[in-house]
Amino acid sequence: MSRSTGRVAVVLVIIAGSVLRFATVSPLWLDEALSVHIATGDASLTEALRQDGHPALFYLLLGWWIDVFGDGDTAVRALSGVLSLITVPVIWMATRRYGRDVAIATLLLVATSPYLIRYATETRMYALVVLIIALGWWAFEAAWEQPTARRLLAVAAITAAAVHTHYWTFYAIAAAGLIVVMAGRRTNKHNTAARLLLAMAAGAATFIVWLGVFIDQLAETGTPWATRARPTEVFIETLQGIGGNNRFEGESLGVLLGFSAVLGMLTLSPARAQVLQLRSSIHPSMQVPRRPPVWASGSVPQPPSFRAAHLRPGTPPSPSPSSCCWPGVVSPCSTPHRGLAELPRPGGLDRCDRLRRRCPRDGGYRRSLVREQSWLPRLRLPLRHDQRHAA
């Protein structure tokens, strides 16, 4: 498939997913009707929610939306559709740091996910929860890279929005905090981790204004008709939820998706090295060198266009402003600070040219190459490209 054809296909898929987020003809079901009643009822929002079991943020937004667009079935559902539609570009912004391919794949997954499309067609807070989690992902990674006051304020605001939208976001916030602690210990960025945790705590502290209503909800709401679930019931219902229904087909699909997720986790480092070695044995152009270059002896692999005068025995040469690649080695960018060769990548000079054109717009691509081949020795070579056309 050519690049232009691929772009057209991606655009068509996104358009189809956008249309499906507003395509519903069924009447409101019980919970949707209850949402509209709470948002537009005569009783105060606080008193109404004491009997409902949810925070107030979504109902506030829904009330303002109804004041502008009316309370028809299509109008009240359009709020969730708009929130879900905003999630798509947010996911793109959050994932493009991992490279263009990862960002496009995630974008298509979000645009076509049947779960997200269903949430977009219901007058409930689930589409808002997904949007807040996506914004949190984007904000957390930005603050981790550079914990400025503005970025930390965004983390605090998103945390506050989460706790005032759905109580189950407490689990997501706790998981994010645990990840921050582990990442801080692993990378020795203790100061950054502490700042992020303080920002999260500040956002979560805003829940104090709702704490009294929350305590009343614990006593008055819930599912009194249900019995306490056993662990095995929770496991089976989780598989059914992943698969889409409580029948054999849904359970089978849940098992298949769960197995695929576990298999994907096993391909990460250090098992990823074994996967890449297996890839090298499939085709000669993907072969991986078994030994690193020995700088002390000056035994450095040199392409035809590489001049020996650039090397000094016993000392690694510094990269030059002119960077290139030869078949089997890719230099992701032509700028001096990115002229490091990655070993080895198939595709030769044509692939090098494509990477050169993409590099200024897509710095995440180089980072993905570095992560993928972090277990391999890399050469810091001043590569030259002056004989490319002659070759």
Secondary structure, 3 states (H helix, E strand, C coil): CCHHHHHHHHHHHHHHHHHHCCCCCCCCCHHHHHHHHHHHCCCCHHHHHCCCCCCCHHHHHHHHHHHHHCCCHHHHHHHHHHHHHHHHHHHHHHHHHHCHHHHHHHHHHHHHCHHHHHHHCCCCCHHHHHHHHHHHHHHHHHHHHCCCHHHHHHHHHHHHHHHCCCCCHHHHHHHHHHHHHHHHHHHCCHHHHHHHHHHHHHHHHHHHHHHHHHHHHHHHCCCCCCCCCCHHHHHHHHHHHHHCCCCHHHHHHHHHHHHHHHHHHHCCCCHHHHHHHHHHHHCHHHCCCCCCCECCCCECCCCCCCCHHHCECCECCCCCCCCCCCCCCECCCCCHHHCCCECCCCCHHHHHHHHHHHHHHCHHHHHHHHHHCCCCCCCCCCCCCCCCCCC
